[in-house]
């Protein structure tokens, strides 16, 4: 808008100058016209006085009138006589100039005669007073006409200028108002954005300071900087200041009060350093080298993080190690009658709701039992079958003897009591006890060479992990069993699962094909013809953790033998690695009934993006992954869903320093 105003003002000034010059030209032409006509009139008057009366002379003079409107005068005739003073040559313009025209006249086009040369007219003196008087009247008439035109022009110009000024004032006022409003809006927006940034990125300033350090180190390594000792010294000083400001700060609130001043000072110095750099190629090479180095460091750190995470997942916290020891001691101090659970007659009743839980973690098993009973509409129908290993059997029994599950029934068994489960019957038990399998898990050289540390967890050596394939043998009198992992939390009533029609299938589970890595080709080796000929690589996987099994169909379809067959074929781990999900996918291939997703939501042990809405709607949430809620590496945002079923004021937990 400023550019348009300036152009309009400039054009107006040019046209005003042209009009003024043209008026002066009209005046000069009139005066020159008099200088030419005066001698003629005088000479004519003398001749007429000799032949005609004076009245005739007066009549002739009065009959002569000089046109006042000279705007249509386009050509100025020049006298041949040498006695007449010649007018300076100039370009005569027509008066038909449109003041609104946007034509811009160049300086060459405006070569007008200097008005000052014709400021004073050369008037010939006359001896005749009457002629002199008439001449004066004519001059006055011309001057008056010219003045009127000038006044009209000035009035028009003044009106136009006043209109322009009023418009300009209005625009400025509007601009000021808008500017004021915009300033207020900008200030409000800036404050809002600042608050949003602080909320979204509480470490924004810390990151900026770290970026400054990286940039400063790049500048210090460049030749242009090294050749300037004063700048180098100052930059090193600023780097130390920023390092002292950062120290161990992880978010902006950890920074000292002078952090912002240090940031600005470093910014100014880095801008100065930027202007010094003239060799862009060197800077690009340096940055590329730093990028490669950073990527390599990141790769190493990722590998270390993965290893440490797997190590942490394998390691039992001190408190959870203390708890079973404390409980075991208390259990063996009880007499035999005190070691028994009530309601044992319900253990084989097929009309009740039976739940199988295989675990060596006392606290995790306690959460599963507590959460299931708390959210059940018919807790008296619940029967929990817990199987533990030899080391944790006594502790598991003692915990549930002290913390009885109300009206629900509970059974705790020792896996050592299953005499039928031996290496001659179970191929997996034979494989787990082999020297090659033990070396695979515990030899450091092999551990460092295997890229998939997930399968190096010794939990896969525990037969408890594979006990889920022997449910009919463990519960020969039952028709349906709900299998639960010990890293789940029950949030809704599960009664509907026992009445669910599996449509002739053995396994009821929630499918996980919404994500690519939960399909068959992620678990099985499809380069092996045994796998590729029998299974679909894009078939949907499903999840262990909450499964309803029809044991009658299991027995009818002889599922345990199917499992044994495939385990024997995988003796060299060429069909799949380790774990229970790959053989489960094979064993229950085309024998799995998909459940609604709301029954079982997974990922709380590895995925930080599980939506809160899904968690709230889920009947069972599963902390599958390494970040279990009882470990320090567990995700805090999900821990409360698990921790609310733990009584941290319990005497045994306080003695073992188990805290939320």
C-alpha positions as CSV (number, residue, x, y, z in Angstrom):
1,X,0.0,0.0,0.0
2,X,2.9,2.4,0.7
3,X,4.3,1.8,-2.8
4,X,0.9,2.6,-4.4
5,X,0.6,5.8,-2.3
6,X,4.0,6.9,-3.2
7,X,3.4,6.3,-7.0
8,X,0.1,8.2,-6.9
9,X,1.7,11.1,-5.0
10,X,4.6,11.3,-7.5
11,X,2.3,11.3,-10.5
12,X,0.1,14.1,-8.9
13,X,3.2,16.2,-8.4
14,X,4.3,15.8,-12.0
15,X,0.9,16.8,-13.4
16,X,0.7,19.8,-11.0
17,X,4.0,21.0,-12.3
18,X,2.9,20.6,-15.9
19,X,-0.3,22.6,-15.3
20,X,1.6,25.4,-13.6
21,X,4.1,25.6,-16.5
22,X,1.2,25.6,-19.0
23,X,-0.4,28.6,-17.2
24,X,2.8,30.5,-17.3
25,X,3.1,29.7,-20.9
26,X,-0.3,31.1,-21.6
27,X,0.6,34.3,-19.8
28,X,3.9,34.6,-21.7
29,X,2.2,34.0,-25.1
30,X,-0.3,36.7,-24.2
31,X,2.4,39.2,-23.4
32,X,4.4,38.3,-26.5
33,X,1.2,38.7,-28.5
34,X,0.9,42.3,-27.2
35,X,4.5,43.1,-28.0
36,X,3.8,42.0,-31.6
37,X,0.4,43.7,-32.0
38,X,1.3,47.0,-30.2
39,X,3.5,48.4,-33.0
40,X,0.9,47.4,-35.6
41,X,-1.9,49.0,-33.6
42,X,0.1,52.2,-33.2
43,X,1.0,52.3,-36.8
44,X,-2.6,51.6,-37.8
45,X,-3.8,54.3,-35.4
46,X,-1.5,57.0,-37.0
47,X,-2.8,56.1,-40.5
48,X,-6.4,56.1,-39.5
49,X,-6.0,59.6,-37.8
50,X,-5.0,61.0,-41.2
51,X,-8.0,59.5,-43.1
52,X,-10.8,58.8,-40.6
53,X,-12.4,60.5,-37.6
54,X,-11.3,59.7,-34.1
55,X,-14.6,58.0,-33.3
56,X,-13.8,55.4,-36.0
57,X,-10.4,54.8,-34.5
58,X,-12.0,54.3,-31.1
59,X,-14.5,52.0,-32.7
60,X,-11.8,49.9,-34.3
61,X,-9.9,49.6,-31.1
62,X,-12.9,48.6,-29.2
63,X,-13.8,46.1,-31.8
64,X,-10.5,44.4,-31.3
65,X,-10.7,41.8,-28.5
66,X,-8.0,39.4,-27.4
67,X,-9.4,35.9,-26.7
68,X,-9.1,35.1,-23.0
69,X,-9.2,31.3,-23.6
70,X,-5.8,30.4,-24.9
71,X,-6.0,26.8,-24.1
72,X,-6.6,25.8,-27.8
73,X,-3.6,27.7,-29.0
74,X,-1.3,25.1,-30.6
75,X,1.0,27.0,-32.8
76,X,2.8,30.3,-32.1
77,X,3.7,32.2,-35.3
78,X,7.1,33.8,-35.3
79,X,7.8,37.2,-36.8
80,X,10.1,37.5,-39.8
81,X,11.4,40.9,-38.6
82,X,14.8,41.0,-37.1
83,X,13.6,43.7,-34.7
84,X,11.3,41.3,-32.9
85,X,12.7,39.4,-29.9
86,X,12.4,35.7,-30.6
87,X,10.9,33.4,-28.0
88,X,13.1,30.5,-26.9
89,X,12.3,27.3,-28.7
90,X,10.3,24.8,-26.7
91,X,7.8,22.1,-27.1
92,X,4.2,23.3,-26.9
93,X,1.8,20.8,-25.3
94,X,-1.9,20.6,-25.8
95,X,-4.1,21.3,-22.8
96,X,-6.1,18.1,-23.2
97,X,-4.2,16.3,-20.4
98,X,-6.2,13.9,-18.3
99,X,-5.2,14.4,-14.7
100,X,-6.1,10.8,-13.9
101,X,-3.9,9.4,-16.6
102,X,-1.2,7.0,-15.5
103,X,1.2,8.1,-18.2
104,X,4.6,9.0,-16.8
105,X,6.5,11.8,-18.6
106,X,10.2,11.5,-18.8
107,X,12.6,14.3,-18.1
108,X,13.3,14.5,-21.8
109,X,9.6,15.0,-22.5
110,X,9.4,17.9,-20.0
111,X,11.8,20.2,-21.7
112,X,9.7,23.4,-21.1
113,X,11.0,27.0,-21.3
114,X,12.1,28.5,-18.1
115,X,9.2,30.5,-16.7
116,X,11.6,32.9,-15.0
117,X,12.8,34.2,-18.4
118,X,9.2,35.4,-19.1
119,X,8.3,36.5,-15.6
120,X,8.3,40.1,-16.6
121,X,6.7,41.0,-19.9
122,X,8.3,43.4,-22.3
123,X,5.6,46.1,-22.8
124,X,6.2,48.8,-25.3
125,X,5.4,52.2,-24.0
126,X,2.8,54.1,-25.9
127,X,2.3,57.8,-26.2
128,X,-1.3,57.5,-26.6
129,X,-2.9,57.3,-23.1
130,X,-6.0,55.6,-24.4
131,X,-4.1,52.8,-26.1
132,X,-2.0,52.4,-23.0
133,X,-5.1,52.2,-20.9
134,X,-6.6,49.6,-23.2
135,X,-3.4,47.7,-23.2
136,X,-3.4,47.7,-19.4
137,X,-6.9,46.5,-19.4
138,X,-6.0,43.6,-21.8
139,X,-3.0,42.7,-19.6
140,X,-5.1,42.8,-16.5
141,X,-7.8,40.7,-18.2
142,X,-5.2,38.1,-19.2
143,X,-3.6,38.1,-15.7
144,X,-7.0,37.9,-14.1
145,X,-8.0,35.0,-16.3
146,X,-4.7,33.2,-15.6
147,X,-5.1,33.8,-11.8
148,X,-8.6,32.4,-11.9
149,X,-7.3,29.3,-13.6
150,X,-4.5,29.0,-11.1
151,X,-6.9,29.4,-8.2
152,X,-9.3,26.8,-9.7
153,X,-6.3,24.5,-10.3
154,X,-5.0,25.1,-6.8
155,X,-8.5,24.6,-5.4
156,X,-8.8,21.3,-7.3
157,X,-5.3,20.3,-6.3
158,X,-6.0,21.3,-2.8
159,X,-9.2,19.4,-2.7
160,X,-7.5,16.4,-4.2
161,X,-4.6,16.7,-1.7
162,X,-7.1,17.1,1.2
163,X,-9.0,14.0,0.0
164,X,-5.7,12.1,-0.3
165,X,-4.6,13.3,3.1
166,X,-8.0,12.3,4.6
167,X,-7.8,8.9,3.0
168,X,-4.2,8.5,4.1
169,X,-5.1,9.5,7.7
170,X,-8.1,7.1,7.6
171,X,-5.8,4.3,6.3
172,X,-3.2,5.1,8.9
173,X,-5.8,5.1,11.7
174,X,-7.2,1.9,10.4
175,X,-3.7,0.5,10.1
176,X,-2.9,1.6,13.7
177,X,-6.1,0.0,14.9
178,X,-5.4,-3.2,13.0
179,X,-1.8,-3.0,14.1
180,X,-2.8,-2.6,17.7
181,X,-5.3,-5.5,17.4
182,X,-2.6,-7.6,15.6
183,X,-0.1,-6.8,18.2
184,X,-2.5,-7.9,20.9
185,X,-3.4,-11.0,18.9
186,X,0.3,-11.7,18.2
187,X,1.2,-11.3,21.8
188,X,-1.6,-13.6,22.8
189,X,-0.7,-16.1,20.1
190,X,3.0,-16.0,21.1
191,X,2.1,-16.5,24.7
192,X,-0.2,-19.4,23.8
193,X,2.4,-21.0,21.5
194,X,5.0,-20.5,24.1
195,X,2.8,-22.3,26.7
196,X,1.9,-25.0,24.2
197,X,5.6,-25.5,23.4
198,X,6.5,-25.7,27.0
199,X,3.8,-28.2,27.6
200,X,4.5,-30.2,24.5
201,X,8.3,-30.0,24.7
202,X,9.5,-29.3,28.3
203,X,13.1,-29.7,27.1
204,X,13.0,-27.3,24.1
205,X,15.6,-24.9,25.4
206,X,17.9,-27.8,26.6
207,X,17.8,-29.2,23.0
208,X,18.6,-25.7,21.6
209,X,21.6,-25.4,23.9
210,X,22.9,-28.8,22.9
211,X,22.4,-27.9,19.2
212,X,24.5,-24.8,19.8
213,X,27.3,-26.9,21.2
214,X,27.3,-29.1,18.2
215,X,27.4,-26.1,15.8
216,X,30.2,-24.5,17.9
217,X,32.3,-27.7,17.7
218,X,31.8,-27.7,13.9
219,X,33.0,-24.1,13.6
220,X,36.0,-24.7,15.8
221,X,37.2,-27.4,13.4
222,X,36.9,-25.3,10.3
223,X,40.0,-23.4,8.8
224,X,38.2,-20.0,8.7
225,X,37.7,-20.2,12.5
226,X,41.2,-21.5,13.3
227,X,42.7,-18.5,11.4
228,X,40.9,-16.1,13.8
229,X,42.3,-16.6,17.2
230,X,40.2,-14.0,18.9
231,X,37.0,-15.6,17.6
232,X,38.2,-19.1,18.5
233,X,39.0,-18.0,22.1
234,X,35.7,-16.3,22.5
235,X,33.8,-19.3,21.1
236,X,35.6,-21.7,23.4
237,X,34.7,-19.5,26.3
238,X,31.0,-19.6,25.3
239,X,31.1,-23.4,24.8
240,X,32.3,-23.8,28.4
241,X,29.6,-21.5,29.7
242,X,26.9,-23.4,27.9
243,X,28.3,-26.7,29.2
244,X,28.2,-25.4,32.7
245,X,24.6,-24.3,32.2
246,X,23.5,-27.7,30.9
247,X,25.4,-29.9,33.3
248,X,22.8,-32.7,34.0
249,X,19.7,-30.7,32.9
250,X,17.1,-32.9,31.1
251,X,14.3,-30.3,30.9
252,X,14.0,-26.5,30.8
253,X,13.0,-26.3,34.5
254,X,16.4,-27.7,35.5
255,X,18.3,-24.8,33.8
256,X,19.6,-21.9,35.9
257,X,18.1,-18.4,35.5
258,X,21.0,-17.1,33.3
259,X,20.5,-19.9,30.7
260,X,18.5,-17.7,28.3
261,X,21.2,-15.0,28.4
262,X,23.9,-17.6,27.6
263,X,21.7,-19.0,24.8
264,X,21.4,-15.5,23.2
265,X,25.1,-14.8,23.6
266,X,26.0,-18.0,21.9
267,X,23.5,-17.4,19.2
268,X,25.0,-14.0,18.4
269,X,28.5,-15.5,18.3
270,X,27.5,-18.4,16.1
271,X,25.9,-15.9,13.7
272,X,29.2,-14.1,13.5
273,X,31.0,-17.4,12.9
274,X,28.5,-18.2,10.1
275,X,29.4,-15.0,8.3
276,X,33.1,-15.9,8.5
277,X,32.7,-19.2,6.7
278,X,33.5,-19.0,3.0
279,X,34.4,-22.7,2.3
280,X,31.0,-24.4,2.2
281,X,32.5,-27.7,0.8
282,X,34.7,-28.1,3.9
283,X,31.7,-27.5,6.2
284,X,29.6,-30.1,4.3
285,X,32.3,-32.7,4.6
286,X,32.7,-32.0,8.3
287,X,29.0,-32.2,8.9
288,X,28.8,-35.4,6.9
289,X,31.6,-37.0,8.9
290,X,29.9,-36.0,12.1
291,X,26.6,-37.5,10.9
292,X,28.2,-40.8,10.1
293,X,29.9,-40.8,13.4
294,X,26.6,-40.1,15.2
295,X,24.8,-42.8,13.3
296,X,27.4,-45.3,14.3
297,X,27.2,-44.2,17.9
298,X,23.5,-44.5,17.8
299,X,23.7,-48.0,16.4
300,X,26.0,-49.1,19.2
301,X,23.9,-47.5,21.9
302,X,20.8,-49.2,20.5
303,X,22.5,-52.5,20.7
304,X,23.6,-51.8,24.2
305,X,20.1,-50.7,25.2
306,X,18.6,-53.8,23.8
307,X,21.1,-56.0,25.6
308,X,20.6,-54.1,28.9
309,X,16.8,-54.3,28.5
310,X,16.9,-58.0,28.0
311,X,19.2,-58.4,30.9
312,X,16.9,-56.3,33.1
313,X,13.9,-58.4,32.0
314,X,15.7,-61.6,33.0
315,X,16.8,-60.2,36.4
316,X,14.6,-60.5,39.4
317,X,14.3,-57.4,41.5
318,X,15.7,-57.7,45.0
319,X,12.2,-57.3,46.6
320,X,10.7,-60.0,44.5
321,X,13.6,-62.3,45.4
322,X,13.1,-61.5,49.1
323,X,9.3,-62.2,49.0
324,X,9.3,-65.9,48.1
325,X,12.1,-66.6,50.5
326,X,10.2,-64.9,53.3
327,X,7.0,-66.8,52.4
328,X,8.7,-70.2,52.0
329,X,10.2,-69.8,55.5
330,X,6.7,-69.1,56.9
331,X,5.1,-71.9,55.0
332,X,7.3,-74.6,56.5
333,X,6.6,-73.3,59.9
334,X,2.9,-74.3,59.5
335,X,1.6,-77.6,60.4
336,X,0.1,-79.9,57.7
337,X,-3.6,-78.9,58.5
338,X,-2.8,-75.2,58.1
339,X,-1.2,-75.8,54.7
340,X,-4.5,-76.9,53.1
341,X,-7.0,-74.9,51.1
342,X,-10.7,-75.1,51.6
343,X,-13.4,-76.0,49.0
344,X,-11.2,-78.6,47.3
345,X,-14.3,-80.5,46.2
346,X,-14.9,-77.8,43.5
347,X,-11.7,-78.5,41.7
348,X,-13.2,-81.0,39.3
349,X,-16.7,-79.5,38.9
350,X,-17.1,-78.8,35.2
351,X,-20.1,-76.5,35.8
352,X,-17.8,-73.9,37.5
353,X,-15.5,-71.4,35.8
354,X,-12.0,-72.8,35.8
355,X,-8.9,-70.6,35.3
356,X,-5.4,-72.0,34.7
357,X,-2.4,-69.9,35.7
358,X,1.2,-71.1,35.4
359,X,3.7,-68.8,37.2
360,X,6.8,-68.6,39.3
361,X,6.1,-65.0,40.3
362,X,4.1,-64.7,43.5
363,X,3.2,-61.0,43.2
364,X,2.2,-61.2,39.5
365,X,-0.1,-64.2,40.3
366,X,-1.6,-62.4,43.2
367,X,-2.6,-59.5,40.9
368,X,-4.2,-61.8,38.4
369,X,-6.3,-63.5,41.1
370,X,-7.2,-60.2,42.9
371,X,-8.2,-58.4,39.7
372,X,-10.3,-61.4,38.4
373,X,-12.2,-61.7,41.7
374,X,-12.7,-58.0,42.1
375,X,-14.4,-57.6,38.7
376,X,-16.3,-60.9,38.6
377,X,-20.1,-60.9,39.0
378,X,-20.0,-64.5,40.3
379,X,-16.8,-64.9,42.2
380,X,-18.1,-68.0,44.0
381,X,-18.0,-69.8,40.7
382,X,-14.3,-69.0,40.1
383,X,-11.8,-71.8,40.5
384,X,-8.1,-70.9,40.1
385,X,-5.6,-73.6,39.2
386,X,-2.1,-72.3,39.8
387,X,0.9,-74.4,38.9
388,X,4.4,-73.2,40.0
389,X,7.9,-74.7,40.0
390,X,9.7,-76.4,42.8
391,X,11.4,-73.2,44.1
392,X,8.3,-71.1,44.3
393,X,5.7,-73.7,45.2
394,X,5.8,-73.2,49.0
395,X,5.9,-69.4,48.6
396,X,2.9,-69.4,46.3
397,X,0.8,-71.6,48.6
398,X,1.8,-69.5,51.6
399,X,0.7,-66.2,49.9
400,X,-2.8,-67.5,49.1
401,X,-3.2,-69.2,52.5
402,X,-2.5,-65.8,54.1
403,X,-4.5,-63.9,51.5
404,X,-7.5,-66.2,50.8
405,X,-9.4,-65.3,47.7
406,X,-12.8,-64.8,49.5
407,X,-15.5,-67.1,48.2
408,X,-13.5,-68.2,45.2
409,X,-11.7,-71.5,45.1
410,X,-7.9,-71.9,44.7
411,X,-5.5,-74.7,44.0
412,X,-1.7,-74.5,44.0
413,X,0.3,-77.3,42.4
414,X,3.9,-78.2,42.0
415,X,5.0,-79.1,38.5
416,X,7.2,-81.8,40.0
417,X,4.0,-83.6,40.9
418,X,3.2,-84.3,37.2
419,X,5.0,-87.5,37.0
420,X,3.6,-88.2,33.5
421,X,5.5,-85.1,32.2
422,X,8.9,-86.4,31.4
423,X,11.4,-86.3,28.5
424,X,10.2,-89.7,27.1
425,X,6.6,-88.2,26.7
426,X,7.4,-84.6,25.9
427,X,9.8,-83.8,23.1
428,X,10.1,-80.2,24.2
429,X,11.2,-81.3,27.7
430,X,13.9,-83.5,26.1
431,X,15.1,-80.6,24.0
432,X,15.1,-78.1,26.9
433,X,17.5,-80.4,28.8
434,X,19.9,-80.9,25.9
435,X,23.5,-79.6,26.0
436,X,23.0,-77.6,22.7
437,X,20.0,-75.8,24.2
438,X,21.8,-74.9,27.4
439,X,24.8,-73.7,25.4
440,X,22.5,-71.6,23.2
441,X,21.2,-69.7,26.3
442,X,24.2,-69.5,28.5
443,X,27.4,-69.3,26.4
444,X,28.5,-65.7,26.1
445,X,30.0,-66.1,22.6
446,X,26.8,-67.4,21.2
447,X,24.9,-64.7,23.0
448,X,26.9,-61.9,21.5
449,X,26.6,-63.3,18.0
450,X,22.8,-63.8,18.0
451,X,21.0,-60.8,16.7
452,X,17.7,-61.6,18.3
453,X,18.3,-61.4,22.1
454,X,14.6,-61.9,22.7
455,X,14.9,-65.6,22.4
456,X,17.8,-65.8,24.7
457,X,15.6,-65.3,27.8
458,X,16.0,-68.3,30.1
459,X,12.3,-68.3,30.7
460,X,12.1,-70.4,27.5
461,X,14.0,-73.1,29.4
462,X,11.2,-73.4,31.9
463,X,8.7,-76.2,31.3
464,X,6.1,-73.9,32.9
465,X,6.1,-71.9,29.7
466,X,5.1,-75.0,27.7
467,X,2.6,-76.4,30.1
468,X,-0.2,-74.7,28.2
469,X,0.0,-77.5,25.6
470,X,-0.9,-80.2,28.2
471,X,-4.2,-78.8,29.6
472,X,-6.3,-82.0,29.0
473,X,-3.6,-84.0,30.9
474,X,-3.6,-81.5,33.8
475,X,-7.4,-81.2,34.0
476,X,-8.8,-84.5,32.7
477,X,-12.3,-83.9,34.2
478,X,-12.9,-80.4,32.9
479,X,-14.6,-79.3,29.6
480,X,-13.5,-75.7,29.3
481,X,-10.6,-73.8,30.8
482,X,-9.6,-70.2,30.6
483,X,-5.9,-69.8,30.3
484,X,-4.3,-66.6,31.7
485,X,-0.7,-65.4,31.7
486,X,0.7,-63.9,34.9
487,X,1.4,-60.5,33.3
488,X,-2.2,-59.6,32.7
489,X,-4.8,-57.6,34.6
490,X,-8.5,-58.5,34.5
491,X,-10.8,-55.4,34.3
492,X,-14.2,-56.8,33.5
493,X,-16.3,-59.8,34.2
494,X,-15.2,-62.8,32.2
495,X,-18.3,-65.0,32.7
496,X,-19.3,-64.8,29.1
497,X,-16.2,-66.6,27.9
498,X,-17.3,-70.0,29.4
499,X,-20.6,-69.9,27.5
500,X,-19.0,-68.8,24.2
501,X,-19.6,-71.1,21.2
502,X,-16.2,-71.8,19.6
503,X,-18.0,-73.3,16.5
504,X,-16.0,-76.6,16.7
505,X,-12.6,-74.9,17.3
506,X,-10.3,-75.6,20.2
507,X,-8.9,-72.2,20.9
508,X,-10.7,-68.9,21.4
509,X,-8.3,-65.9,21.1
510,X,-8.0,-62.3,19.9
511,X,-6.3,-62.0,16.5
512,X,-3.4,-59.6,16.2
513,X,-3.3,-59.2,12.4
514,X,-3.8,-55.4,12.6
515,X,0.0,-55.1,12.6
516,X,2.2,-56.7,10.0
517,X,4.7,-58.1,12.5
518,X,1.9,-60.3,14.0
519,X,1.4,-62.4,11.0
520,X,2.7,-66.0,10.4
521,X,5.7,-65.0,8.4
522,X,7.1,-63.1,11.4
523,X,7.3,-66.2,13.5
524,X,7.8,-69.1,11.2
525,X,10.6,-69.9,8.7
526,X,8.8,-69.9,5.3
527,X,12.1,-70.7,3.5
528,X,11.6,-74.2,4.9
529,X,9.3,-76.3,2.6
530,X,7.6,-77.9,5.6
531,X,6.3,-74.5,6.6
532,X,5.7,-73.0,3.2
533,X,3.6,-75.9,2.0
534,X,1.3,-76.1,5.1
535,X,0.8,-72.5,6.1
536,X,-0.1,-69.0,4.8
537,X,2.6,-66.4,5.5
538,X,0.0,-63.6,5.6
539,X,-2.4,-65.5,7.9
540,X,-3.4,-63.6,11.0
541,X,-1.6,-64.4,14.2
542,X,-3.3,-64.4,17.6
543,X,-2.2,-63.8,21.1
544,X,-1.5,-66.0,24.1
545,X,-2.3,-64.5,27.5
546,X,-6.1,-64.9,27.6
547,X,-7.4,-67.9,25.8
548,X,-10.5,-70.0,26.3
549,X,-9.8,-73.7,25.4
550,X,-12.5,-76.4,24.7
551,X,-10.8,-79.4,26.2
552,X,-13.4,-81.8,24.7
553,X,-12.6,-80.7,21.2
554,X,-8.9,-80.7,22.2
555,X,-9.1,-84.4,23.0
556,X,-11.3,-85.2,20.0
557,X,-8.8,-83.6,17.6
558,X,-5.8,-85.0,19.4
559,X,-4.1,-81.6,19.6
560,X,-1.3,-82.7,22.0
561,X,-0.1,-85.2,19.4
562,X,-0.1,-82.4,16.7
563,X,2.1,-80.3,19.0
564,X,4.5,-83.2,19.7
565,X,4.8,-83.9,15.9
566,X,5.9,-80.4,15.1
567,X,8.2,-80.2,18.1
568,X,10.1,-83.2,16.9
569,X,10.4,-81.7,13.4
570,X,11.9,-78.6,14.9
571,X,14.6,-80.3,16.9
572,X,17.3,-78.2,15.2
573,X,15.2,-75.0,15.4
574,X,14.9,-74.7,11.6
575,X,11.2,-74.2,11.5
576,X,11.0,-71.5,14.2
577,X,13.2,-70.1,16.9
578,X,12.0,-70.6,20.5
579,X,9.0,-69.7,22.6
580,X,5.4,-70.9,22.7
581,X,3.6,-68.7,20.2
582,X,5.2,-70.2,17.0
583,X,4.3,-73.8,18.0
584,X,0.9,-72.5,19.2
585,X,0.2,-70.9,15.7
586,X,1.1,-74.2,14.1
587,X,-0.8,-76.5,16.5
588,X,-4.0,-74.5,16.5
589,X,-3.9,-73.7,12.7
590,X,-7.4,-73.5,11.5
591,X,-8.6,-74.5,15.0
592,X,-8.8,-70.9,16.5
593,X,-12.0,-69.0,16.9
594,X,-11.4,-65.2,16.8
595,X,-12.7,-63.2,19.8
596,X,-13.7,-59.5,19.9
597,X,-10.7,-57.2,20.5
598,X,-12.3,-55.8,23.6
599,X,-11.7,-59.1,25.4
600,X,-7.9,-58.8,25.2
601,X,-5.7,-55.7,24.6
602,X,-2.0,-56.2,24.3
603,X,1.2,-54.2,24.1
604,X,1.4,-52.5,27.6
605,X,4.9,-54.0,28.0
606,X,6.4,-52.5,24.9
607,X,4.0,-50.1,23.1
608,X,3.7,-46.6,24.7
609,X,0.9,-45.7,22.2
610,X,-1.9,-48.0,23.4
611,X,-4.9,-45.6,23.6
612,X,-6.5,-45.0,27.0
613,X,-9.9,-45.7,25.5
614,X,-8.8,-49.2,24.4
615,X,-7.4,-49.8,27.9
616,X,-10.6,-48.7,29.6
617,X,-12.8,-50.8,27.3
618,X,-10.7,-54.0,27.6
619,X,-11.7,-56.9,29.7
620,X,-8.1,-58.0,30.0
621,X,-5.0,-55.9,29.5
622,X,-1.7,-57.6,28.8
623,X,1.8,-56.4,29.7
624,X,3.5,-58.5,27.1
625,X,7.0,-57.4,26.4
626,X,10.1,-56.7,28.5
627,X,8.7,-53.7,30.4
628,X,6.7,-55.6,33.0
629,X,4.9,-53.4,35.6
630,X,6.8,-54.9,38.5
631,X,10.1,-53.9,37.0
632,X,11.8,-50.5,37.2
633,X,11.7,-50.4,33.4
634,X,7.9,-50.7,33.3
635,X,6.1,-47.8,31.7
636,X,4.8,-45.5,34.4
637,X,1.7,-44.5,32.4
638,X,0.4,-48.1,32.5
639,X,1.7,-49.2,35.9
640,X,-1.2,-47.8,37.9
641,X,-3.6,-50.2,36.2
642,X,-1.6,-53.1,37.7
643,X,-0.5,-51.5,41.0
644,X,-4.0,-50.8,42.2
645,X,-4.5,-54.6,42.8
646,X,-1.4,-54.8,45.0
647,X,-1.6,-54.1,48.7
648,X,1.7,-52.3,49.4
649,X,0.8,-52.0,53.1
650,X,1.0,-55.8,53.4
651,X,3.5,-56.9,56.1
652,X,5.4,-59.2,53.7
653,X,5.7,-56.5,51.1
654,X,7.0,-53.9,53.6
655,X,9.5,-56.3,55.0
656,X,10.9,-56.8,51.4
657,X,10.8,-53.1,50.6
658,X,8.4,-53.6,47.7
659,X,7.0,-50.1,47.0
660,X,4.8,-48.6,44.3
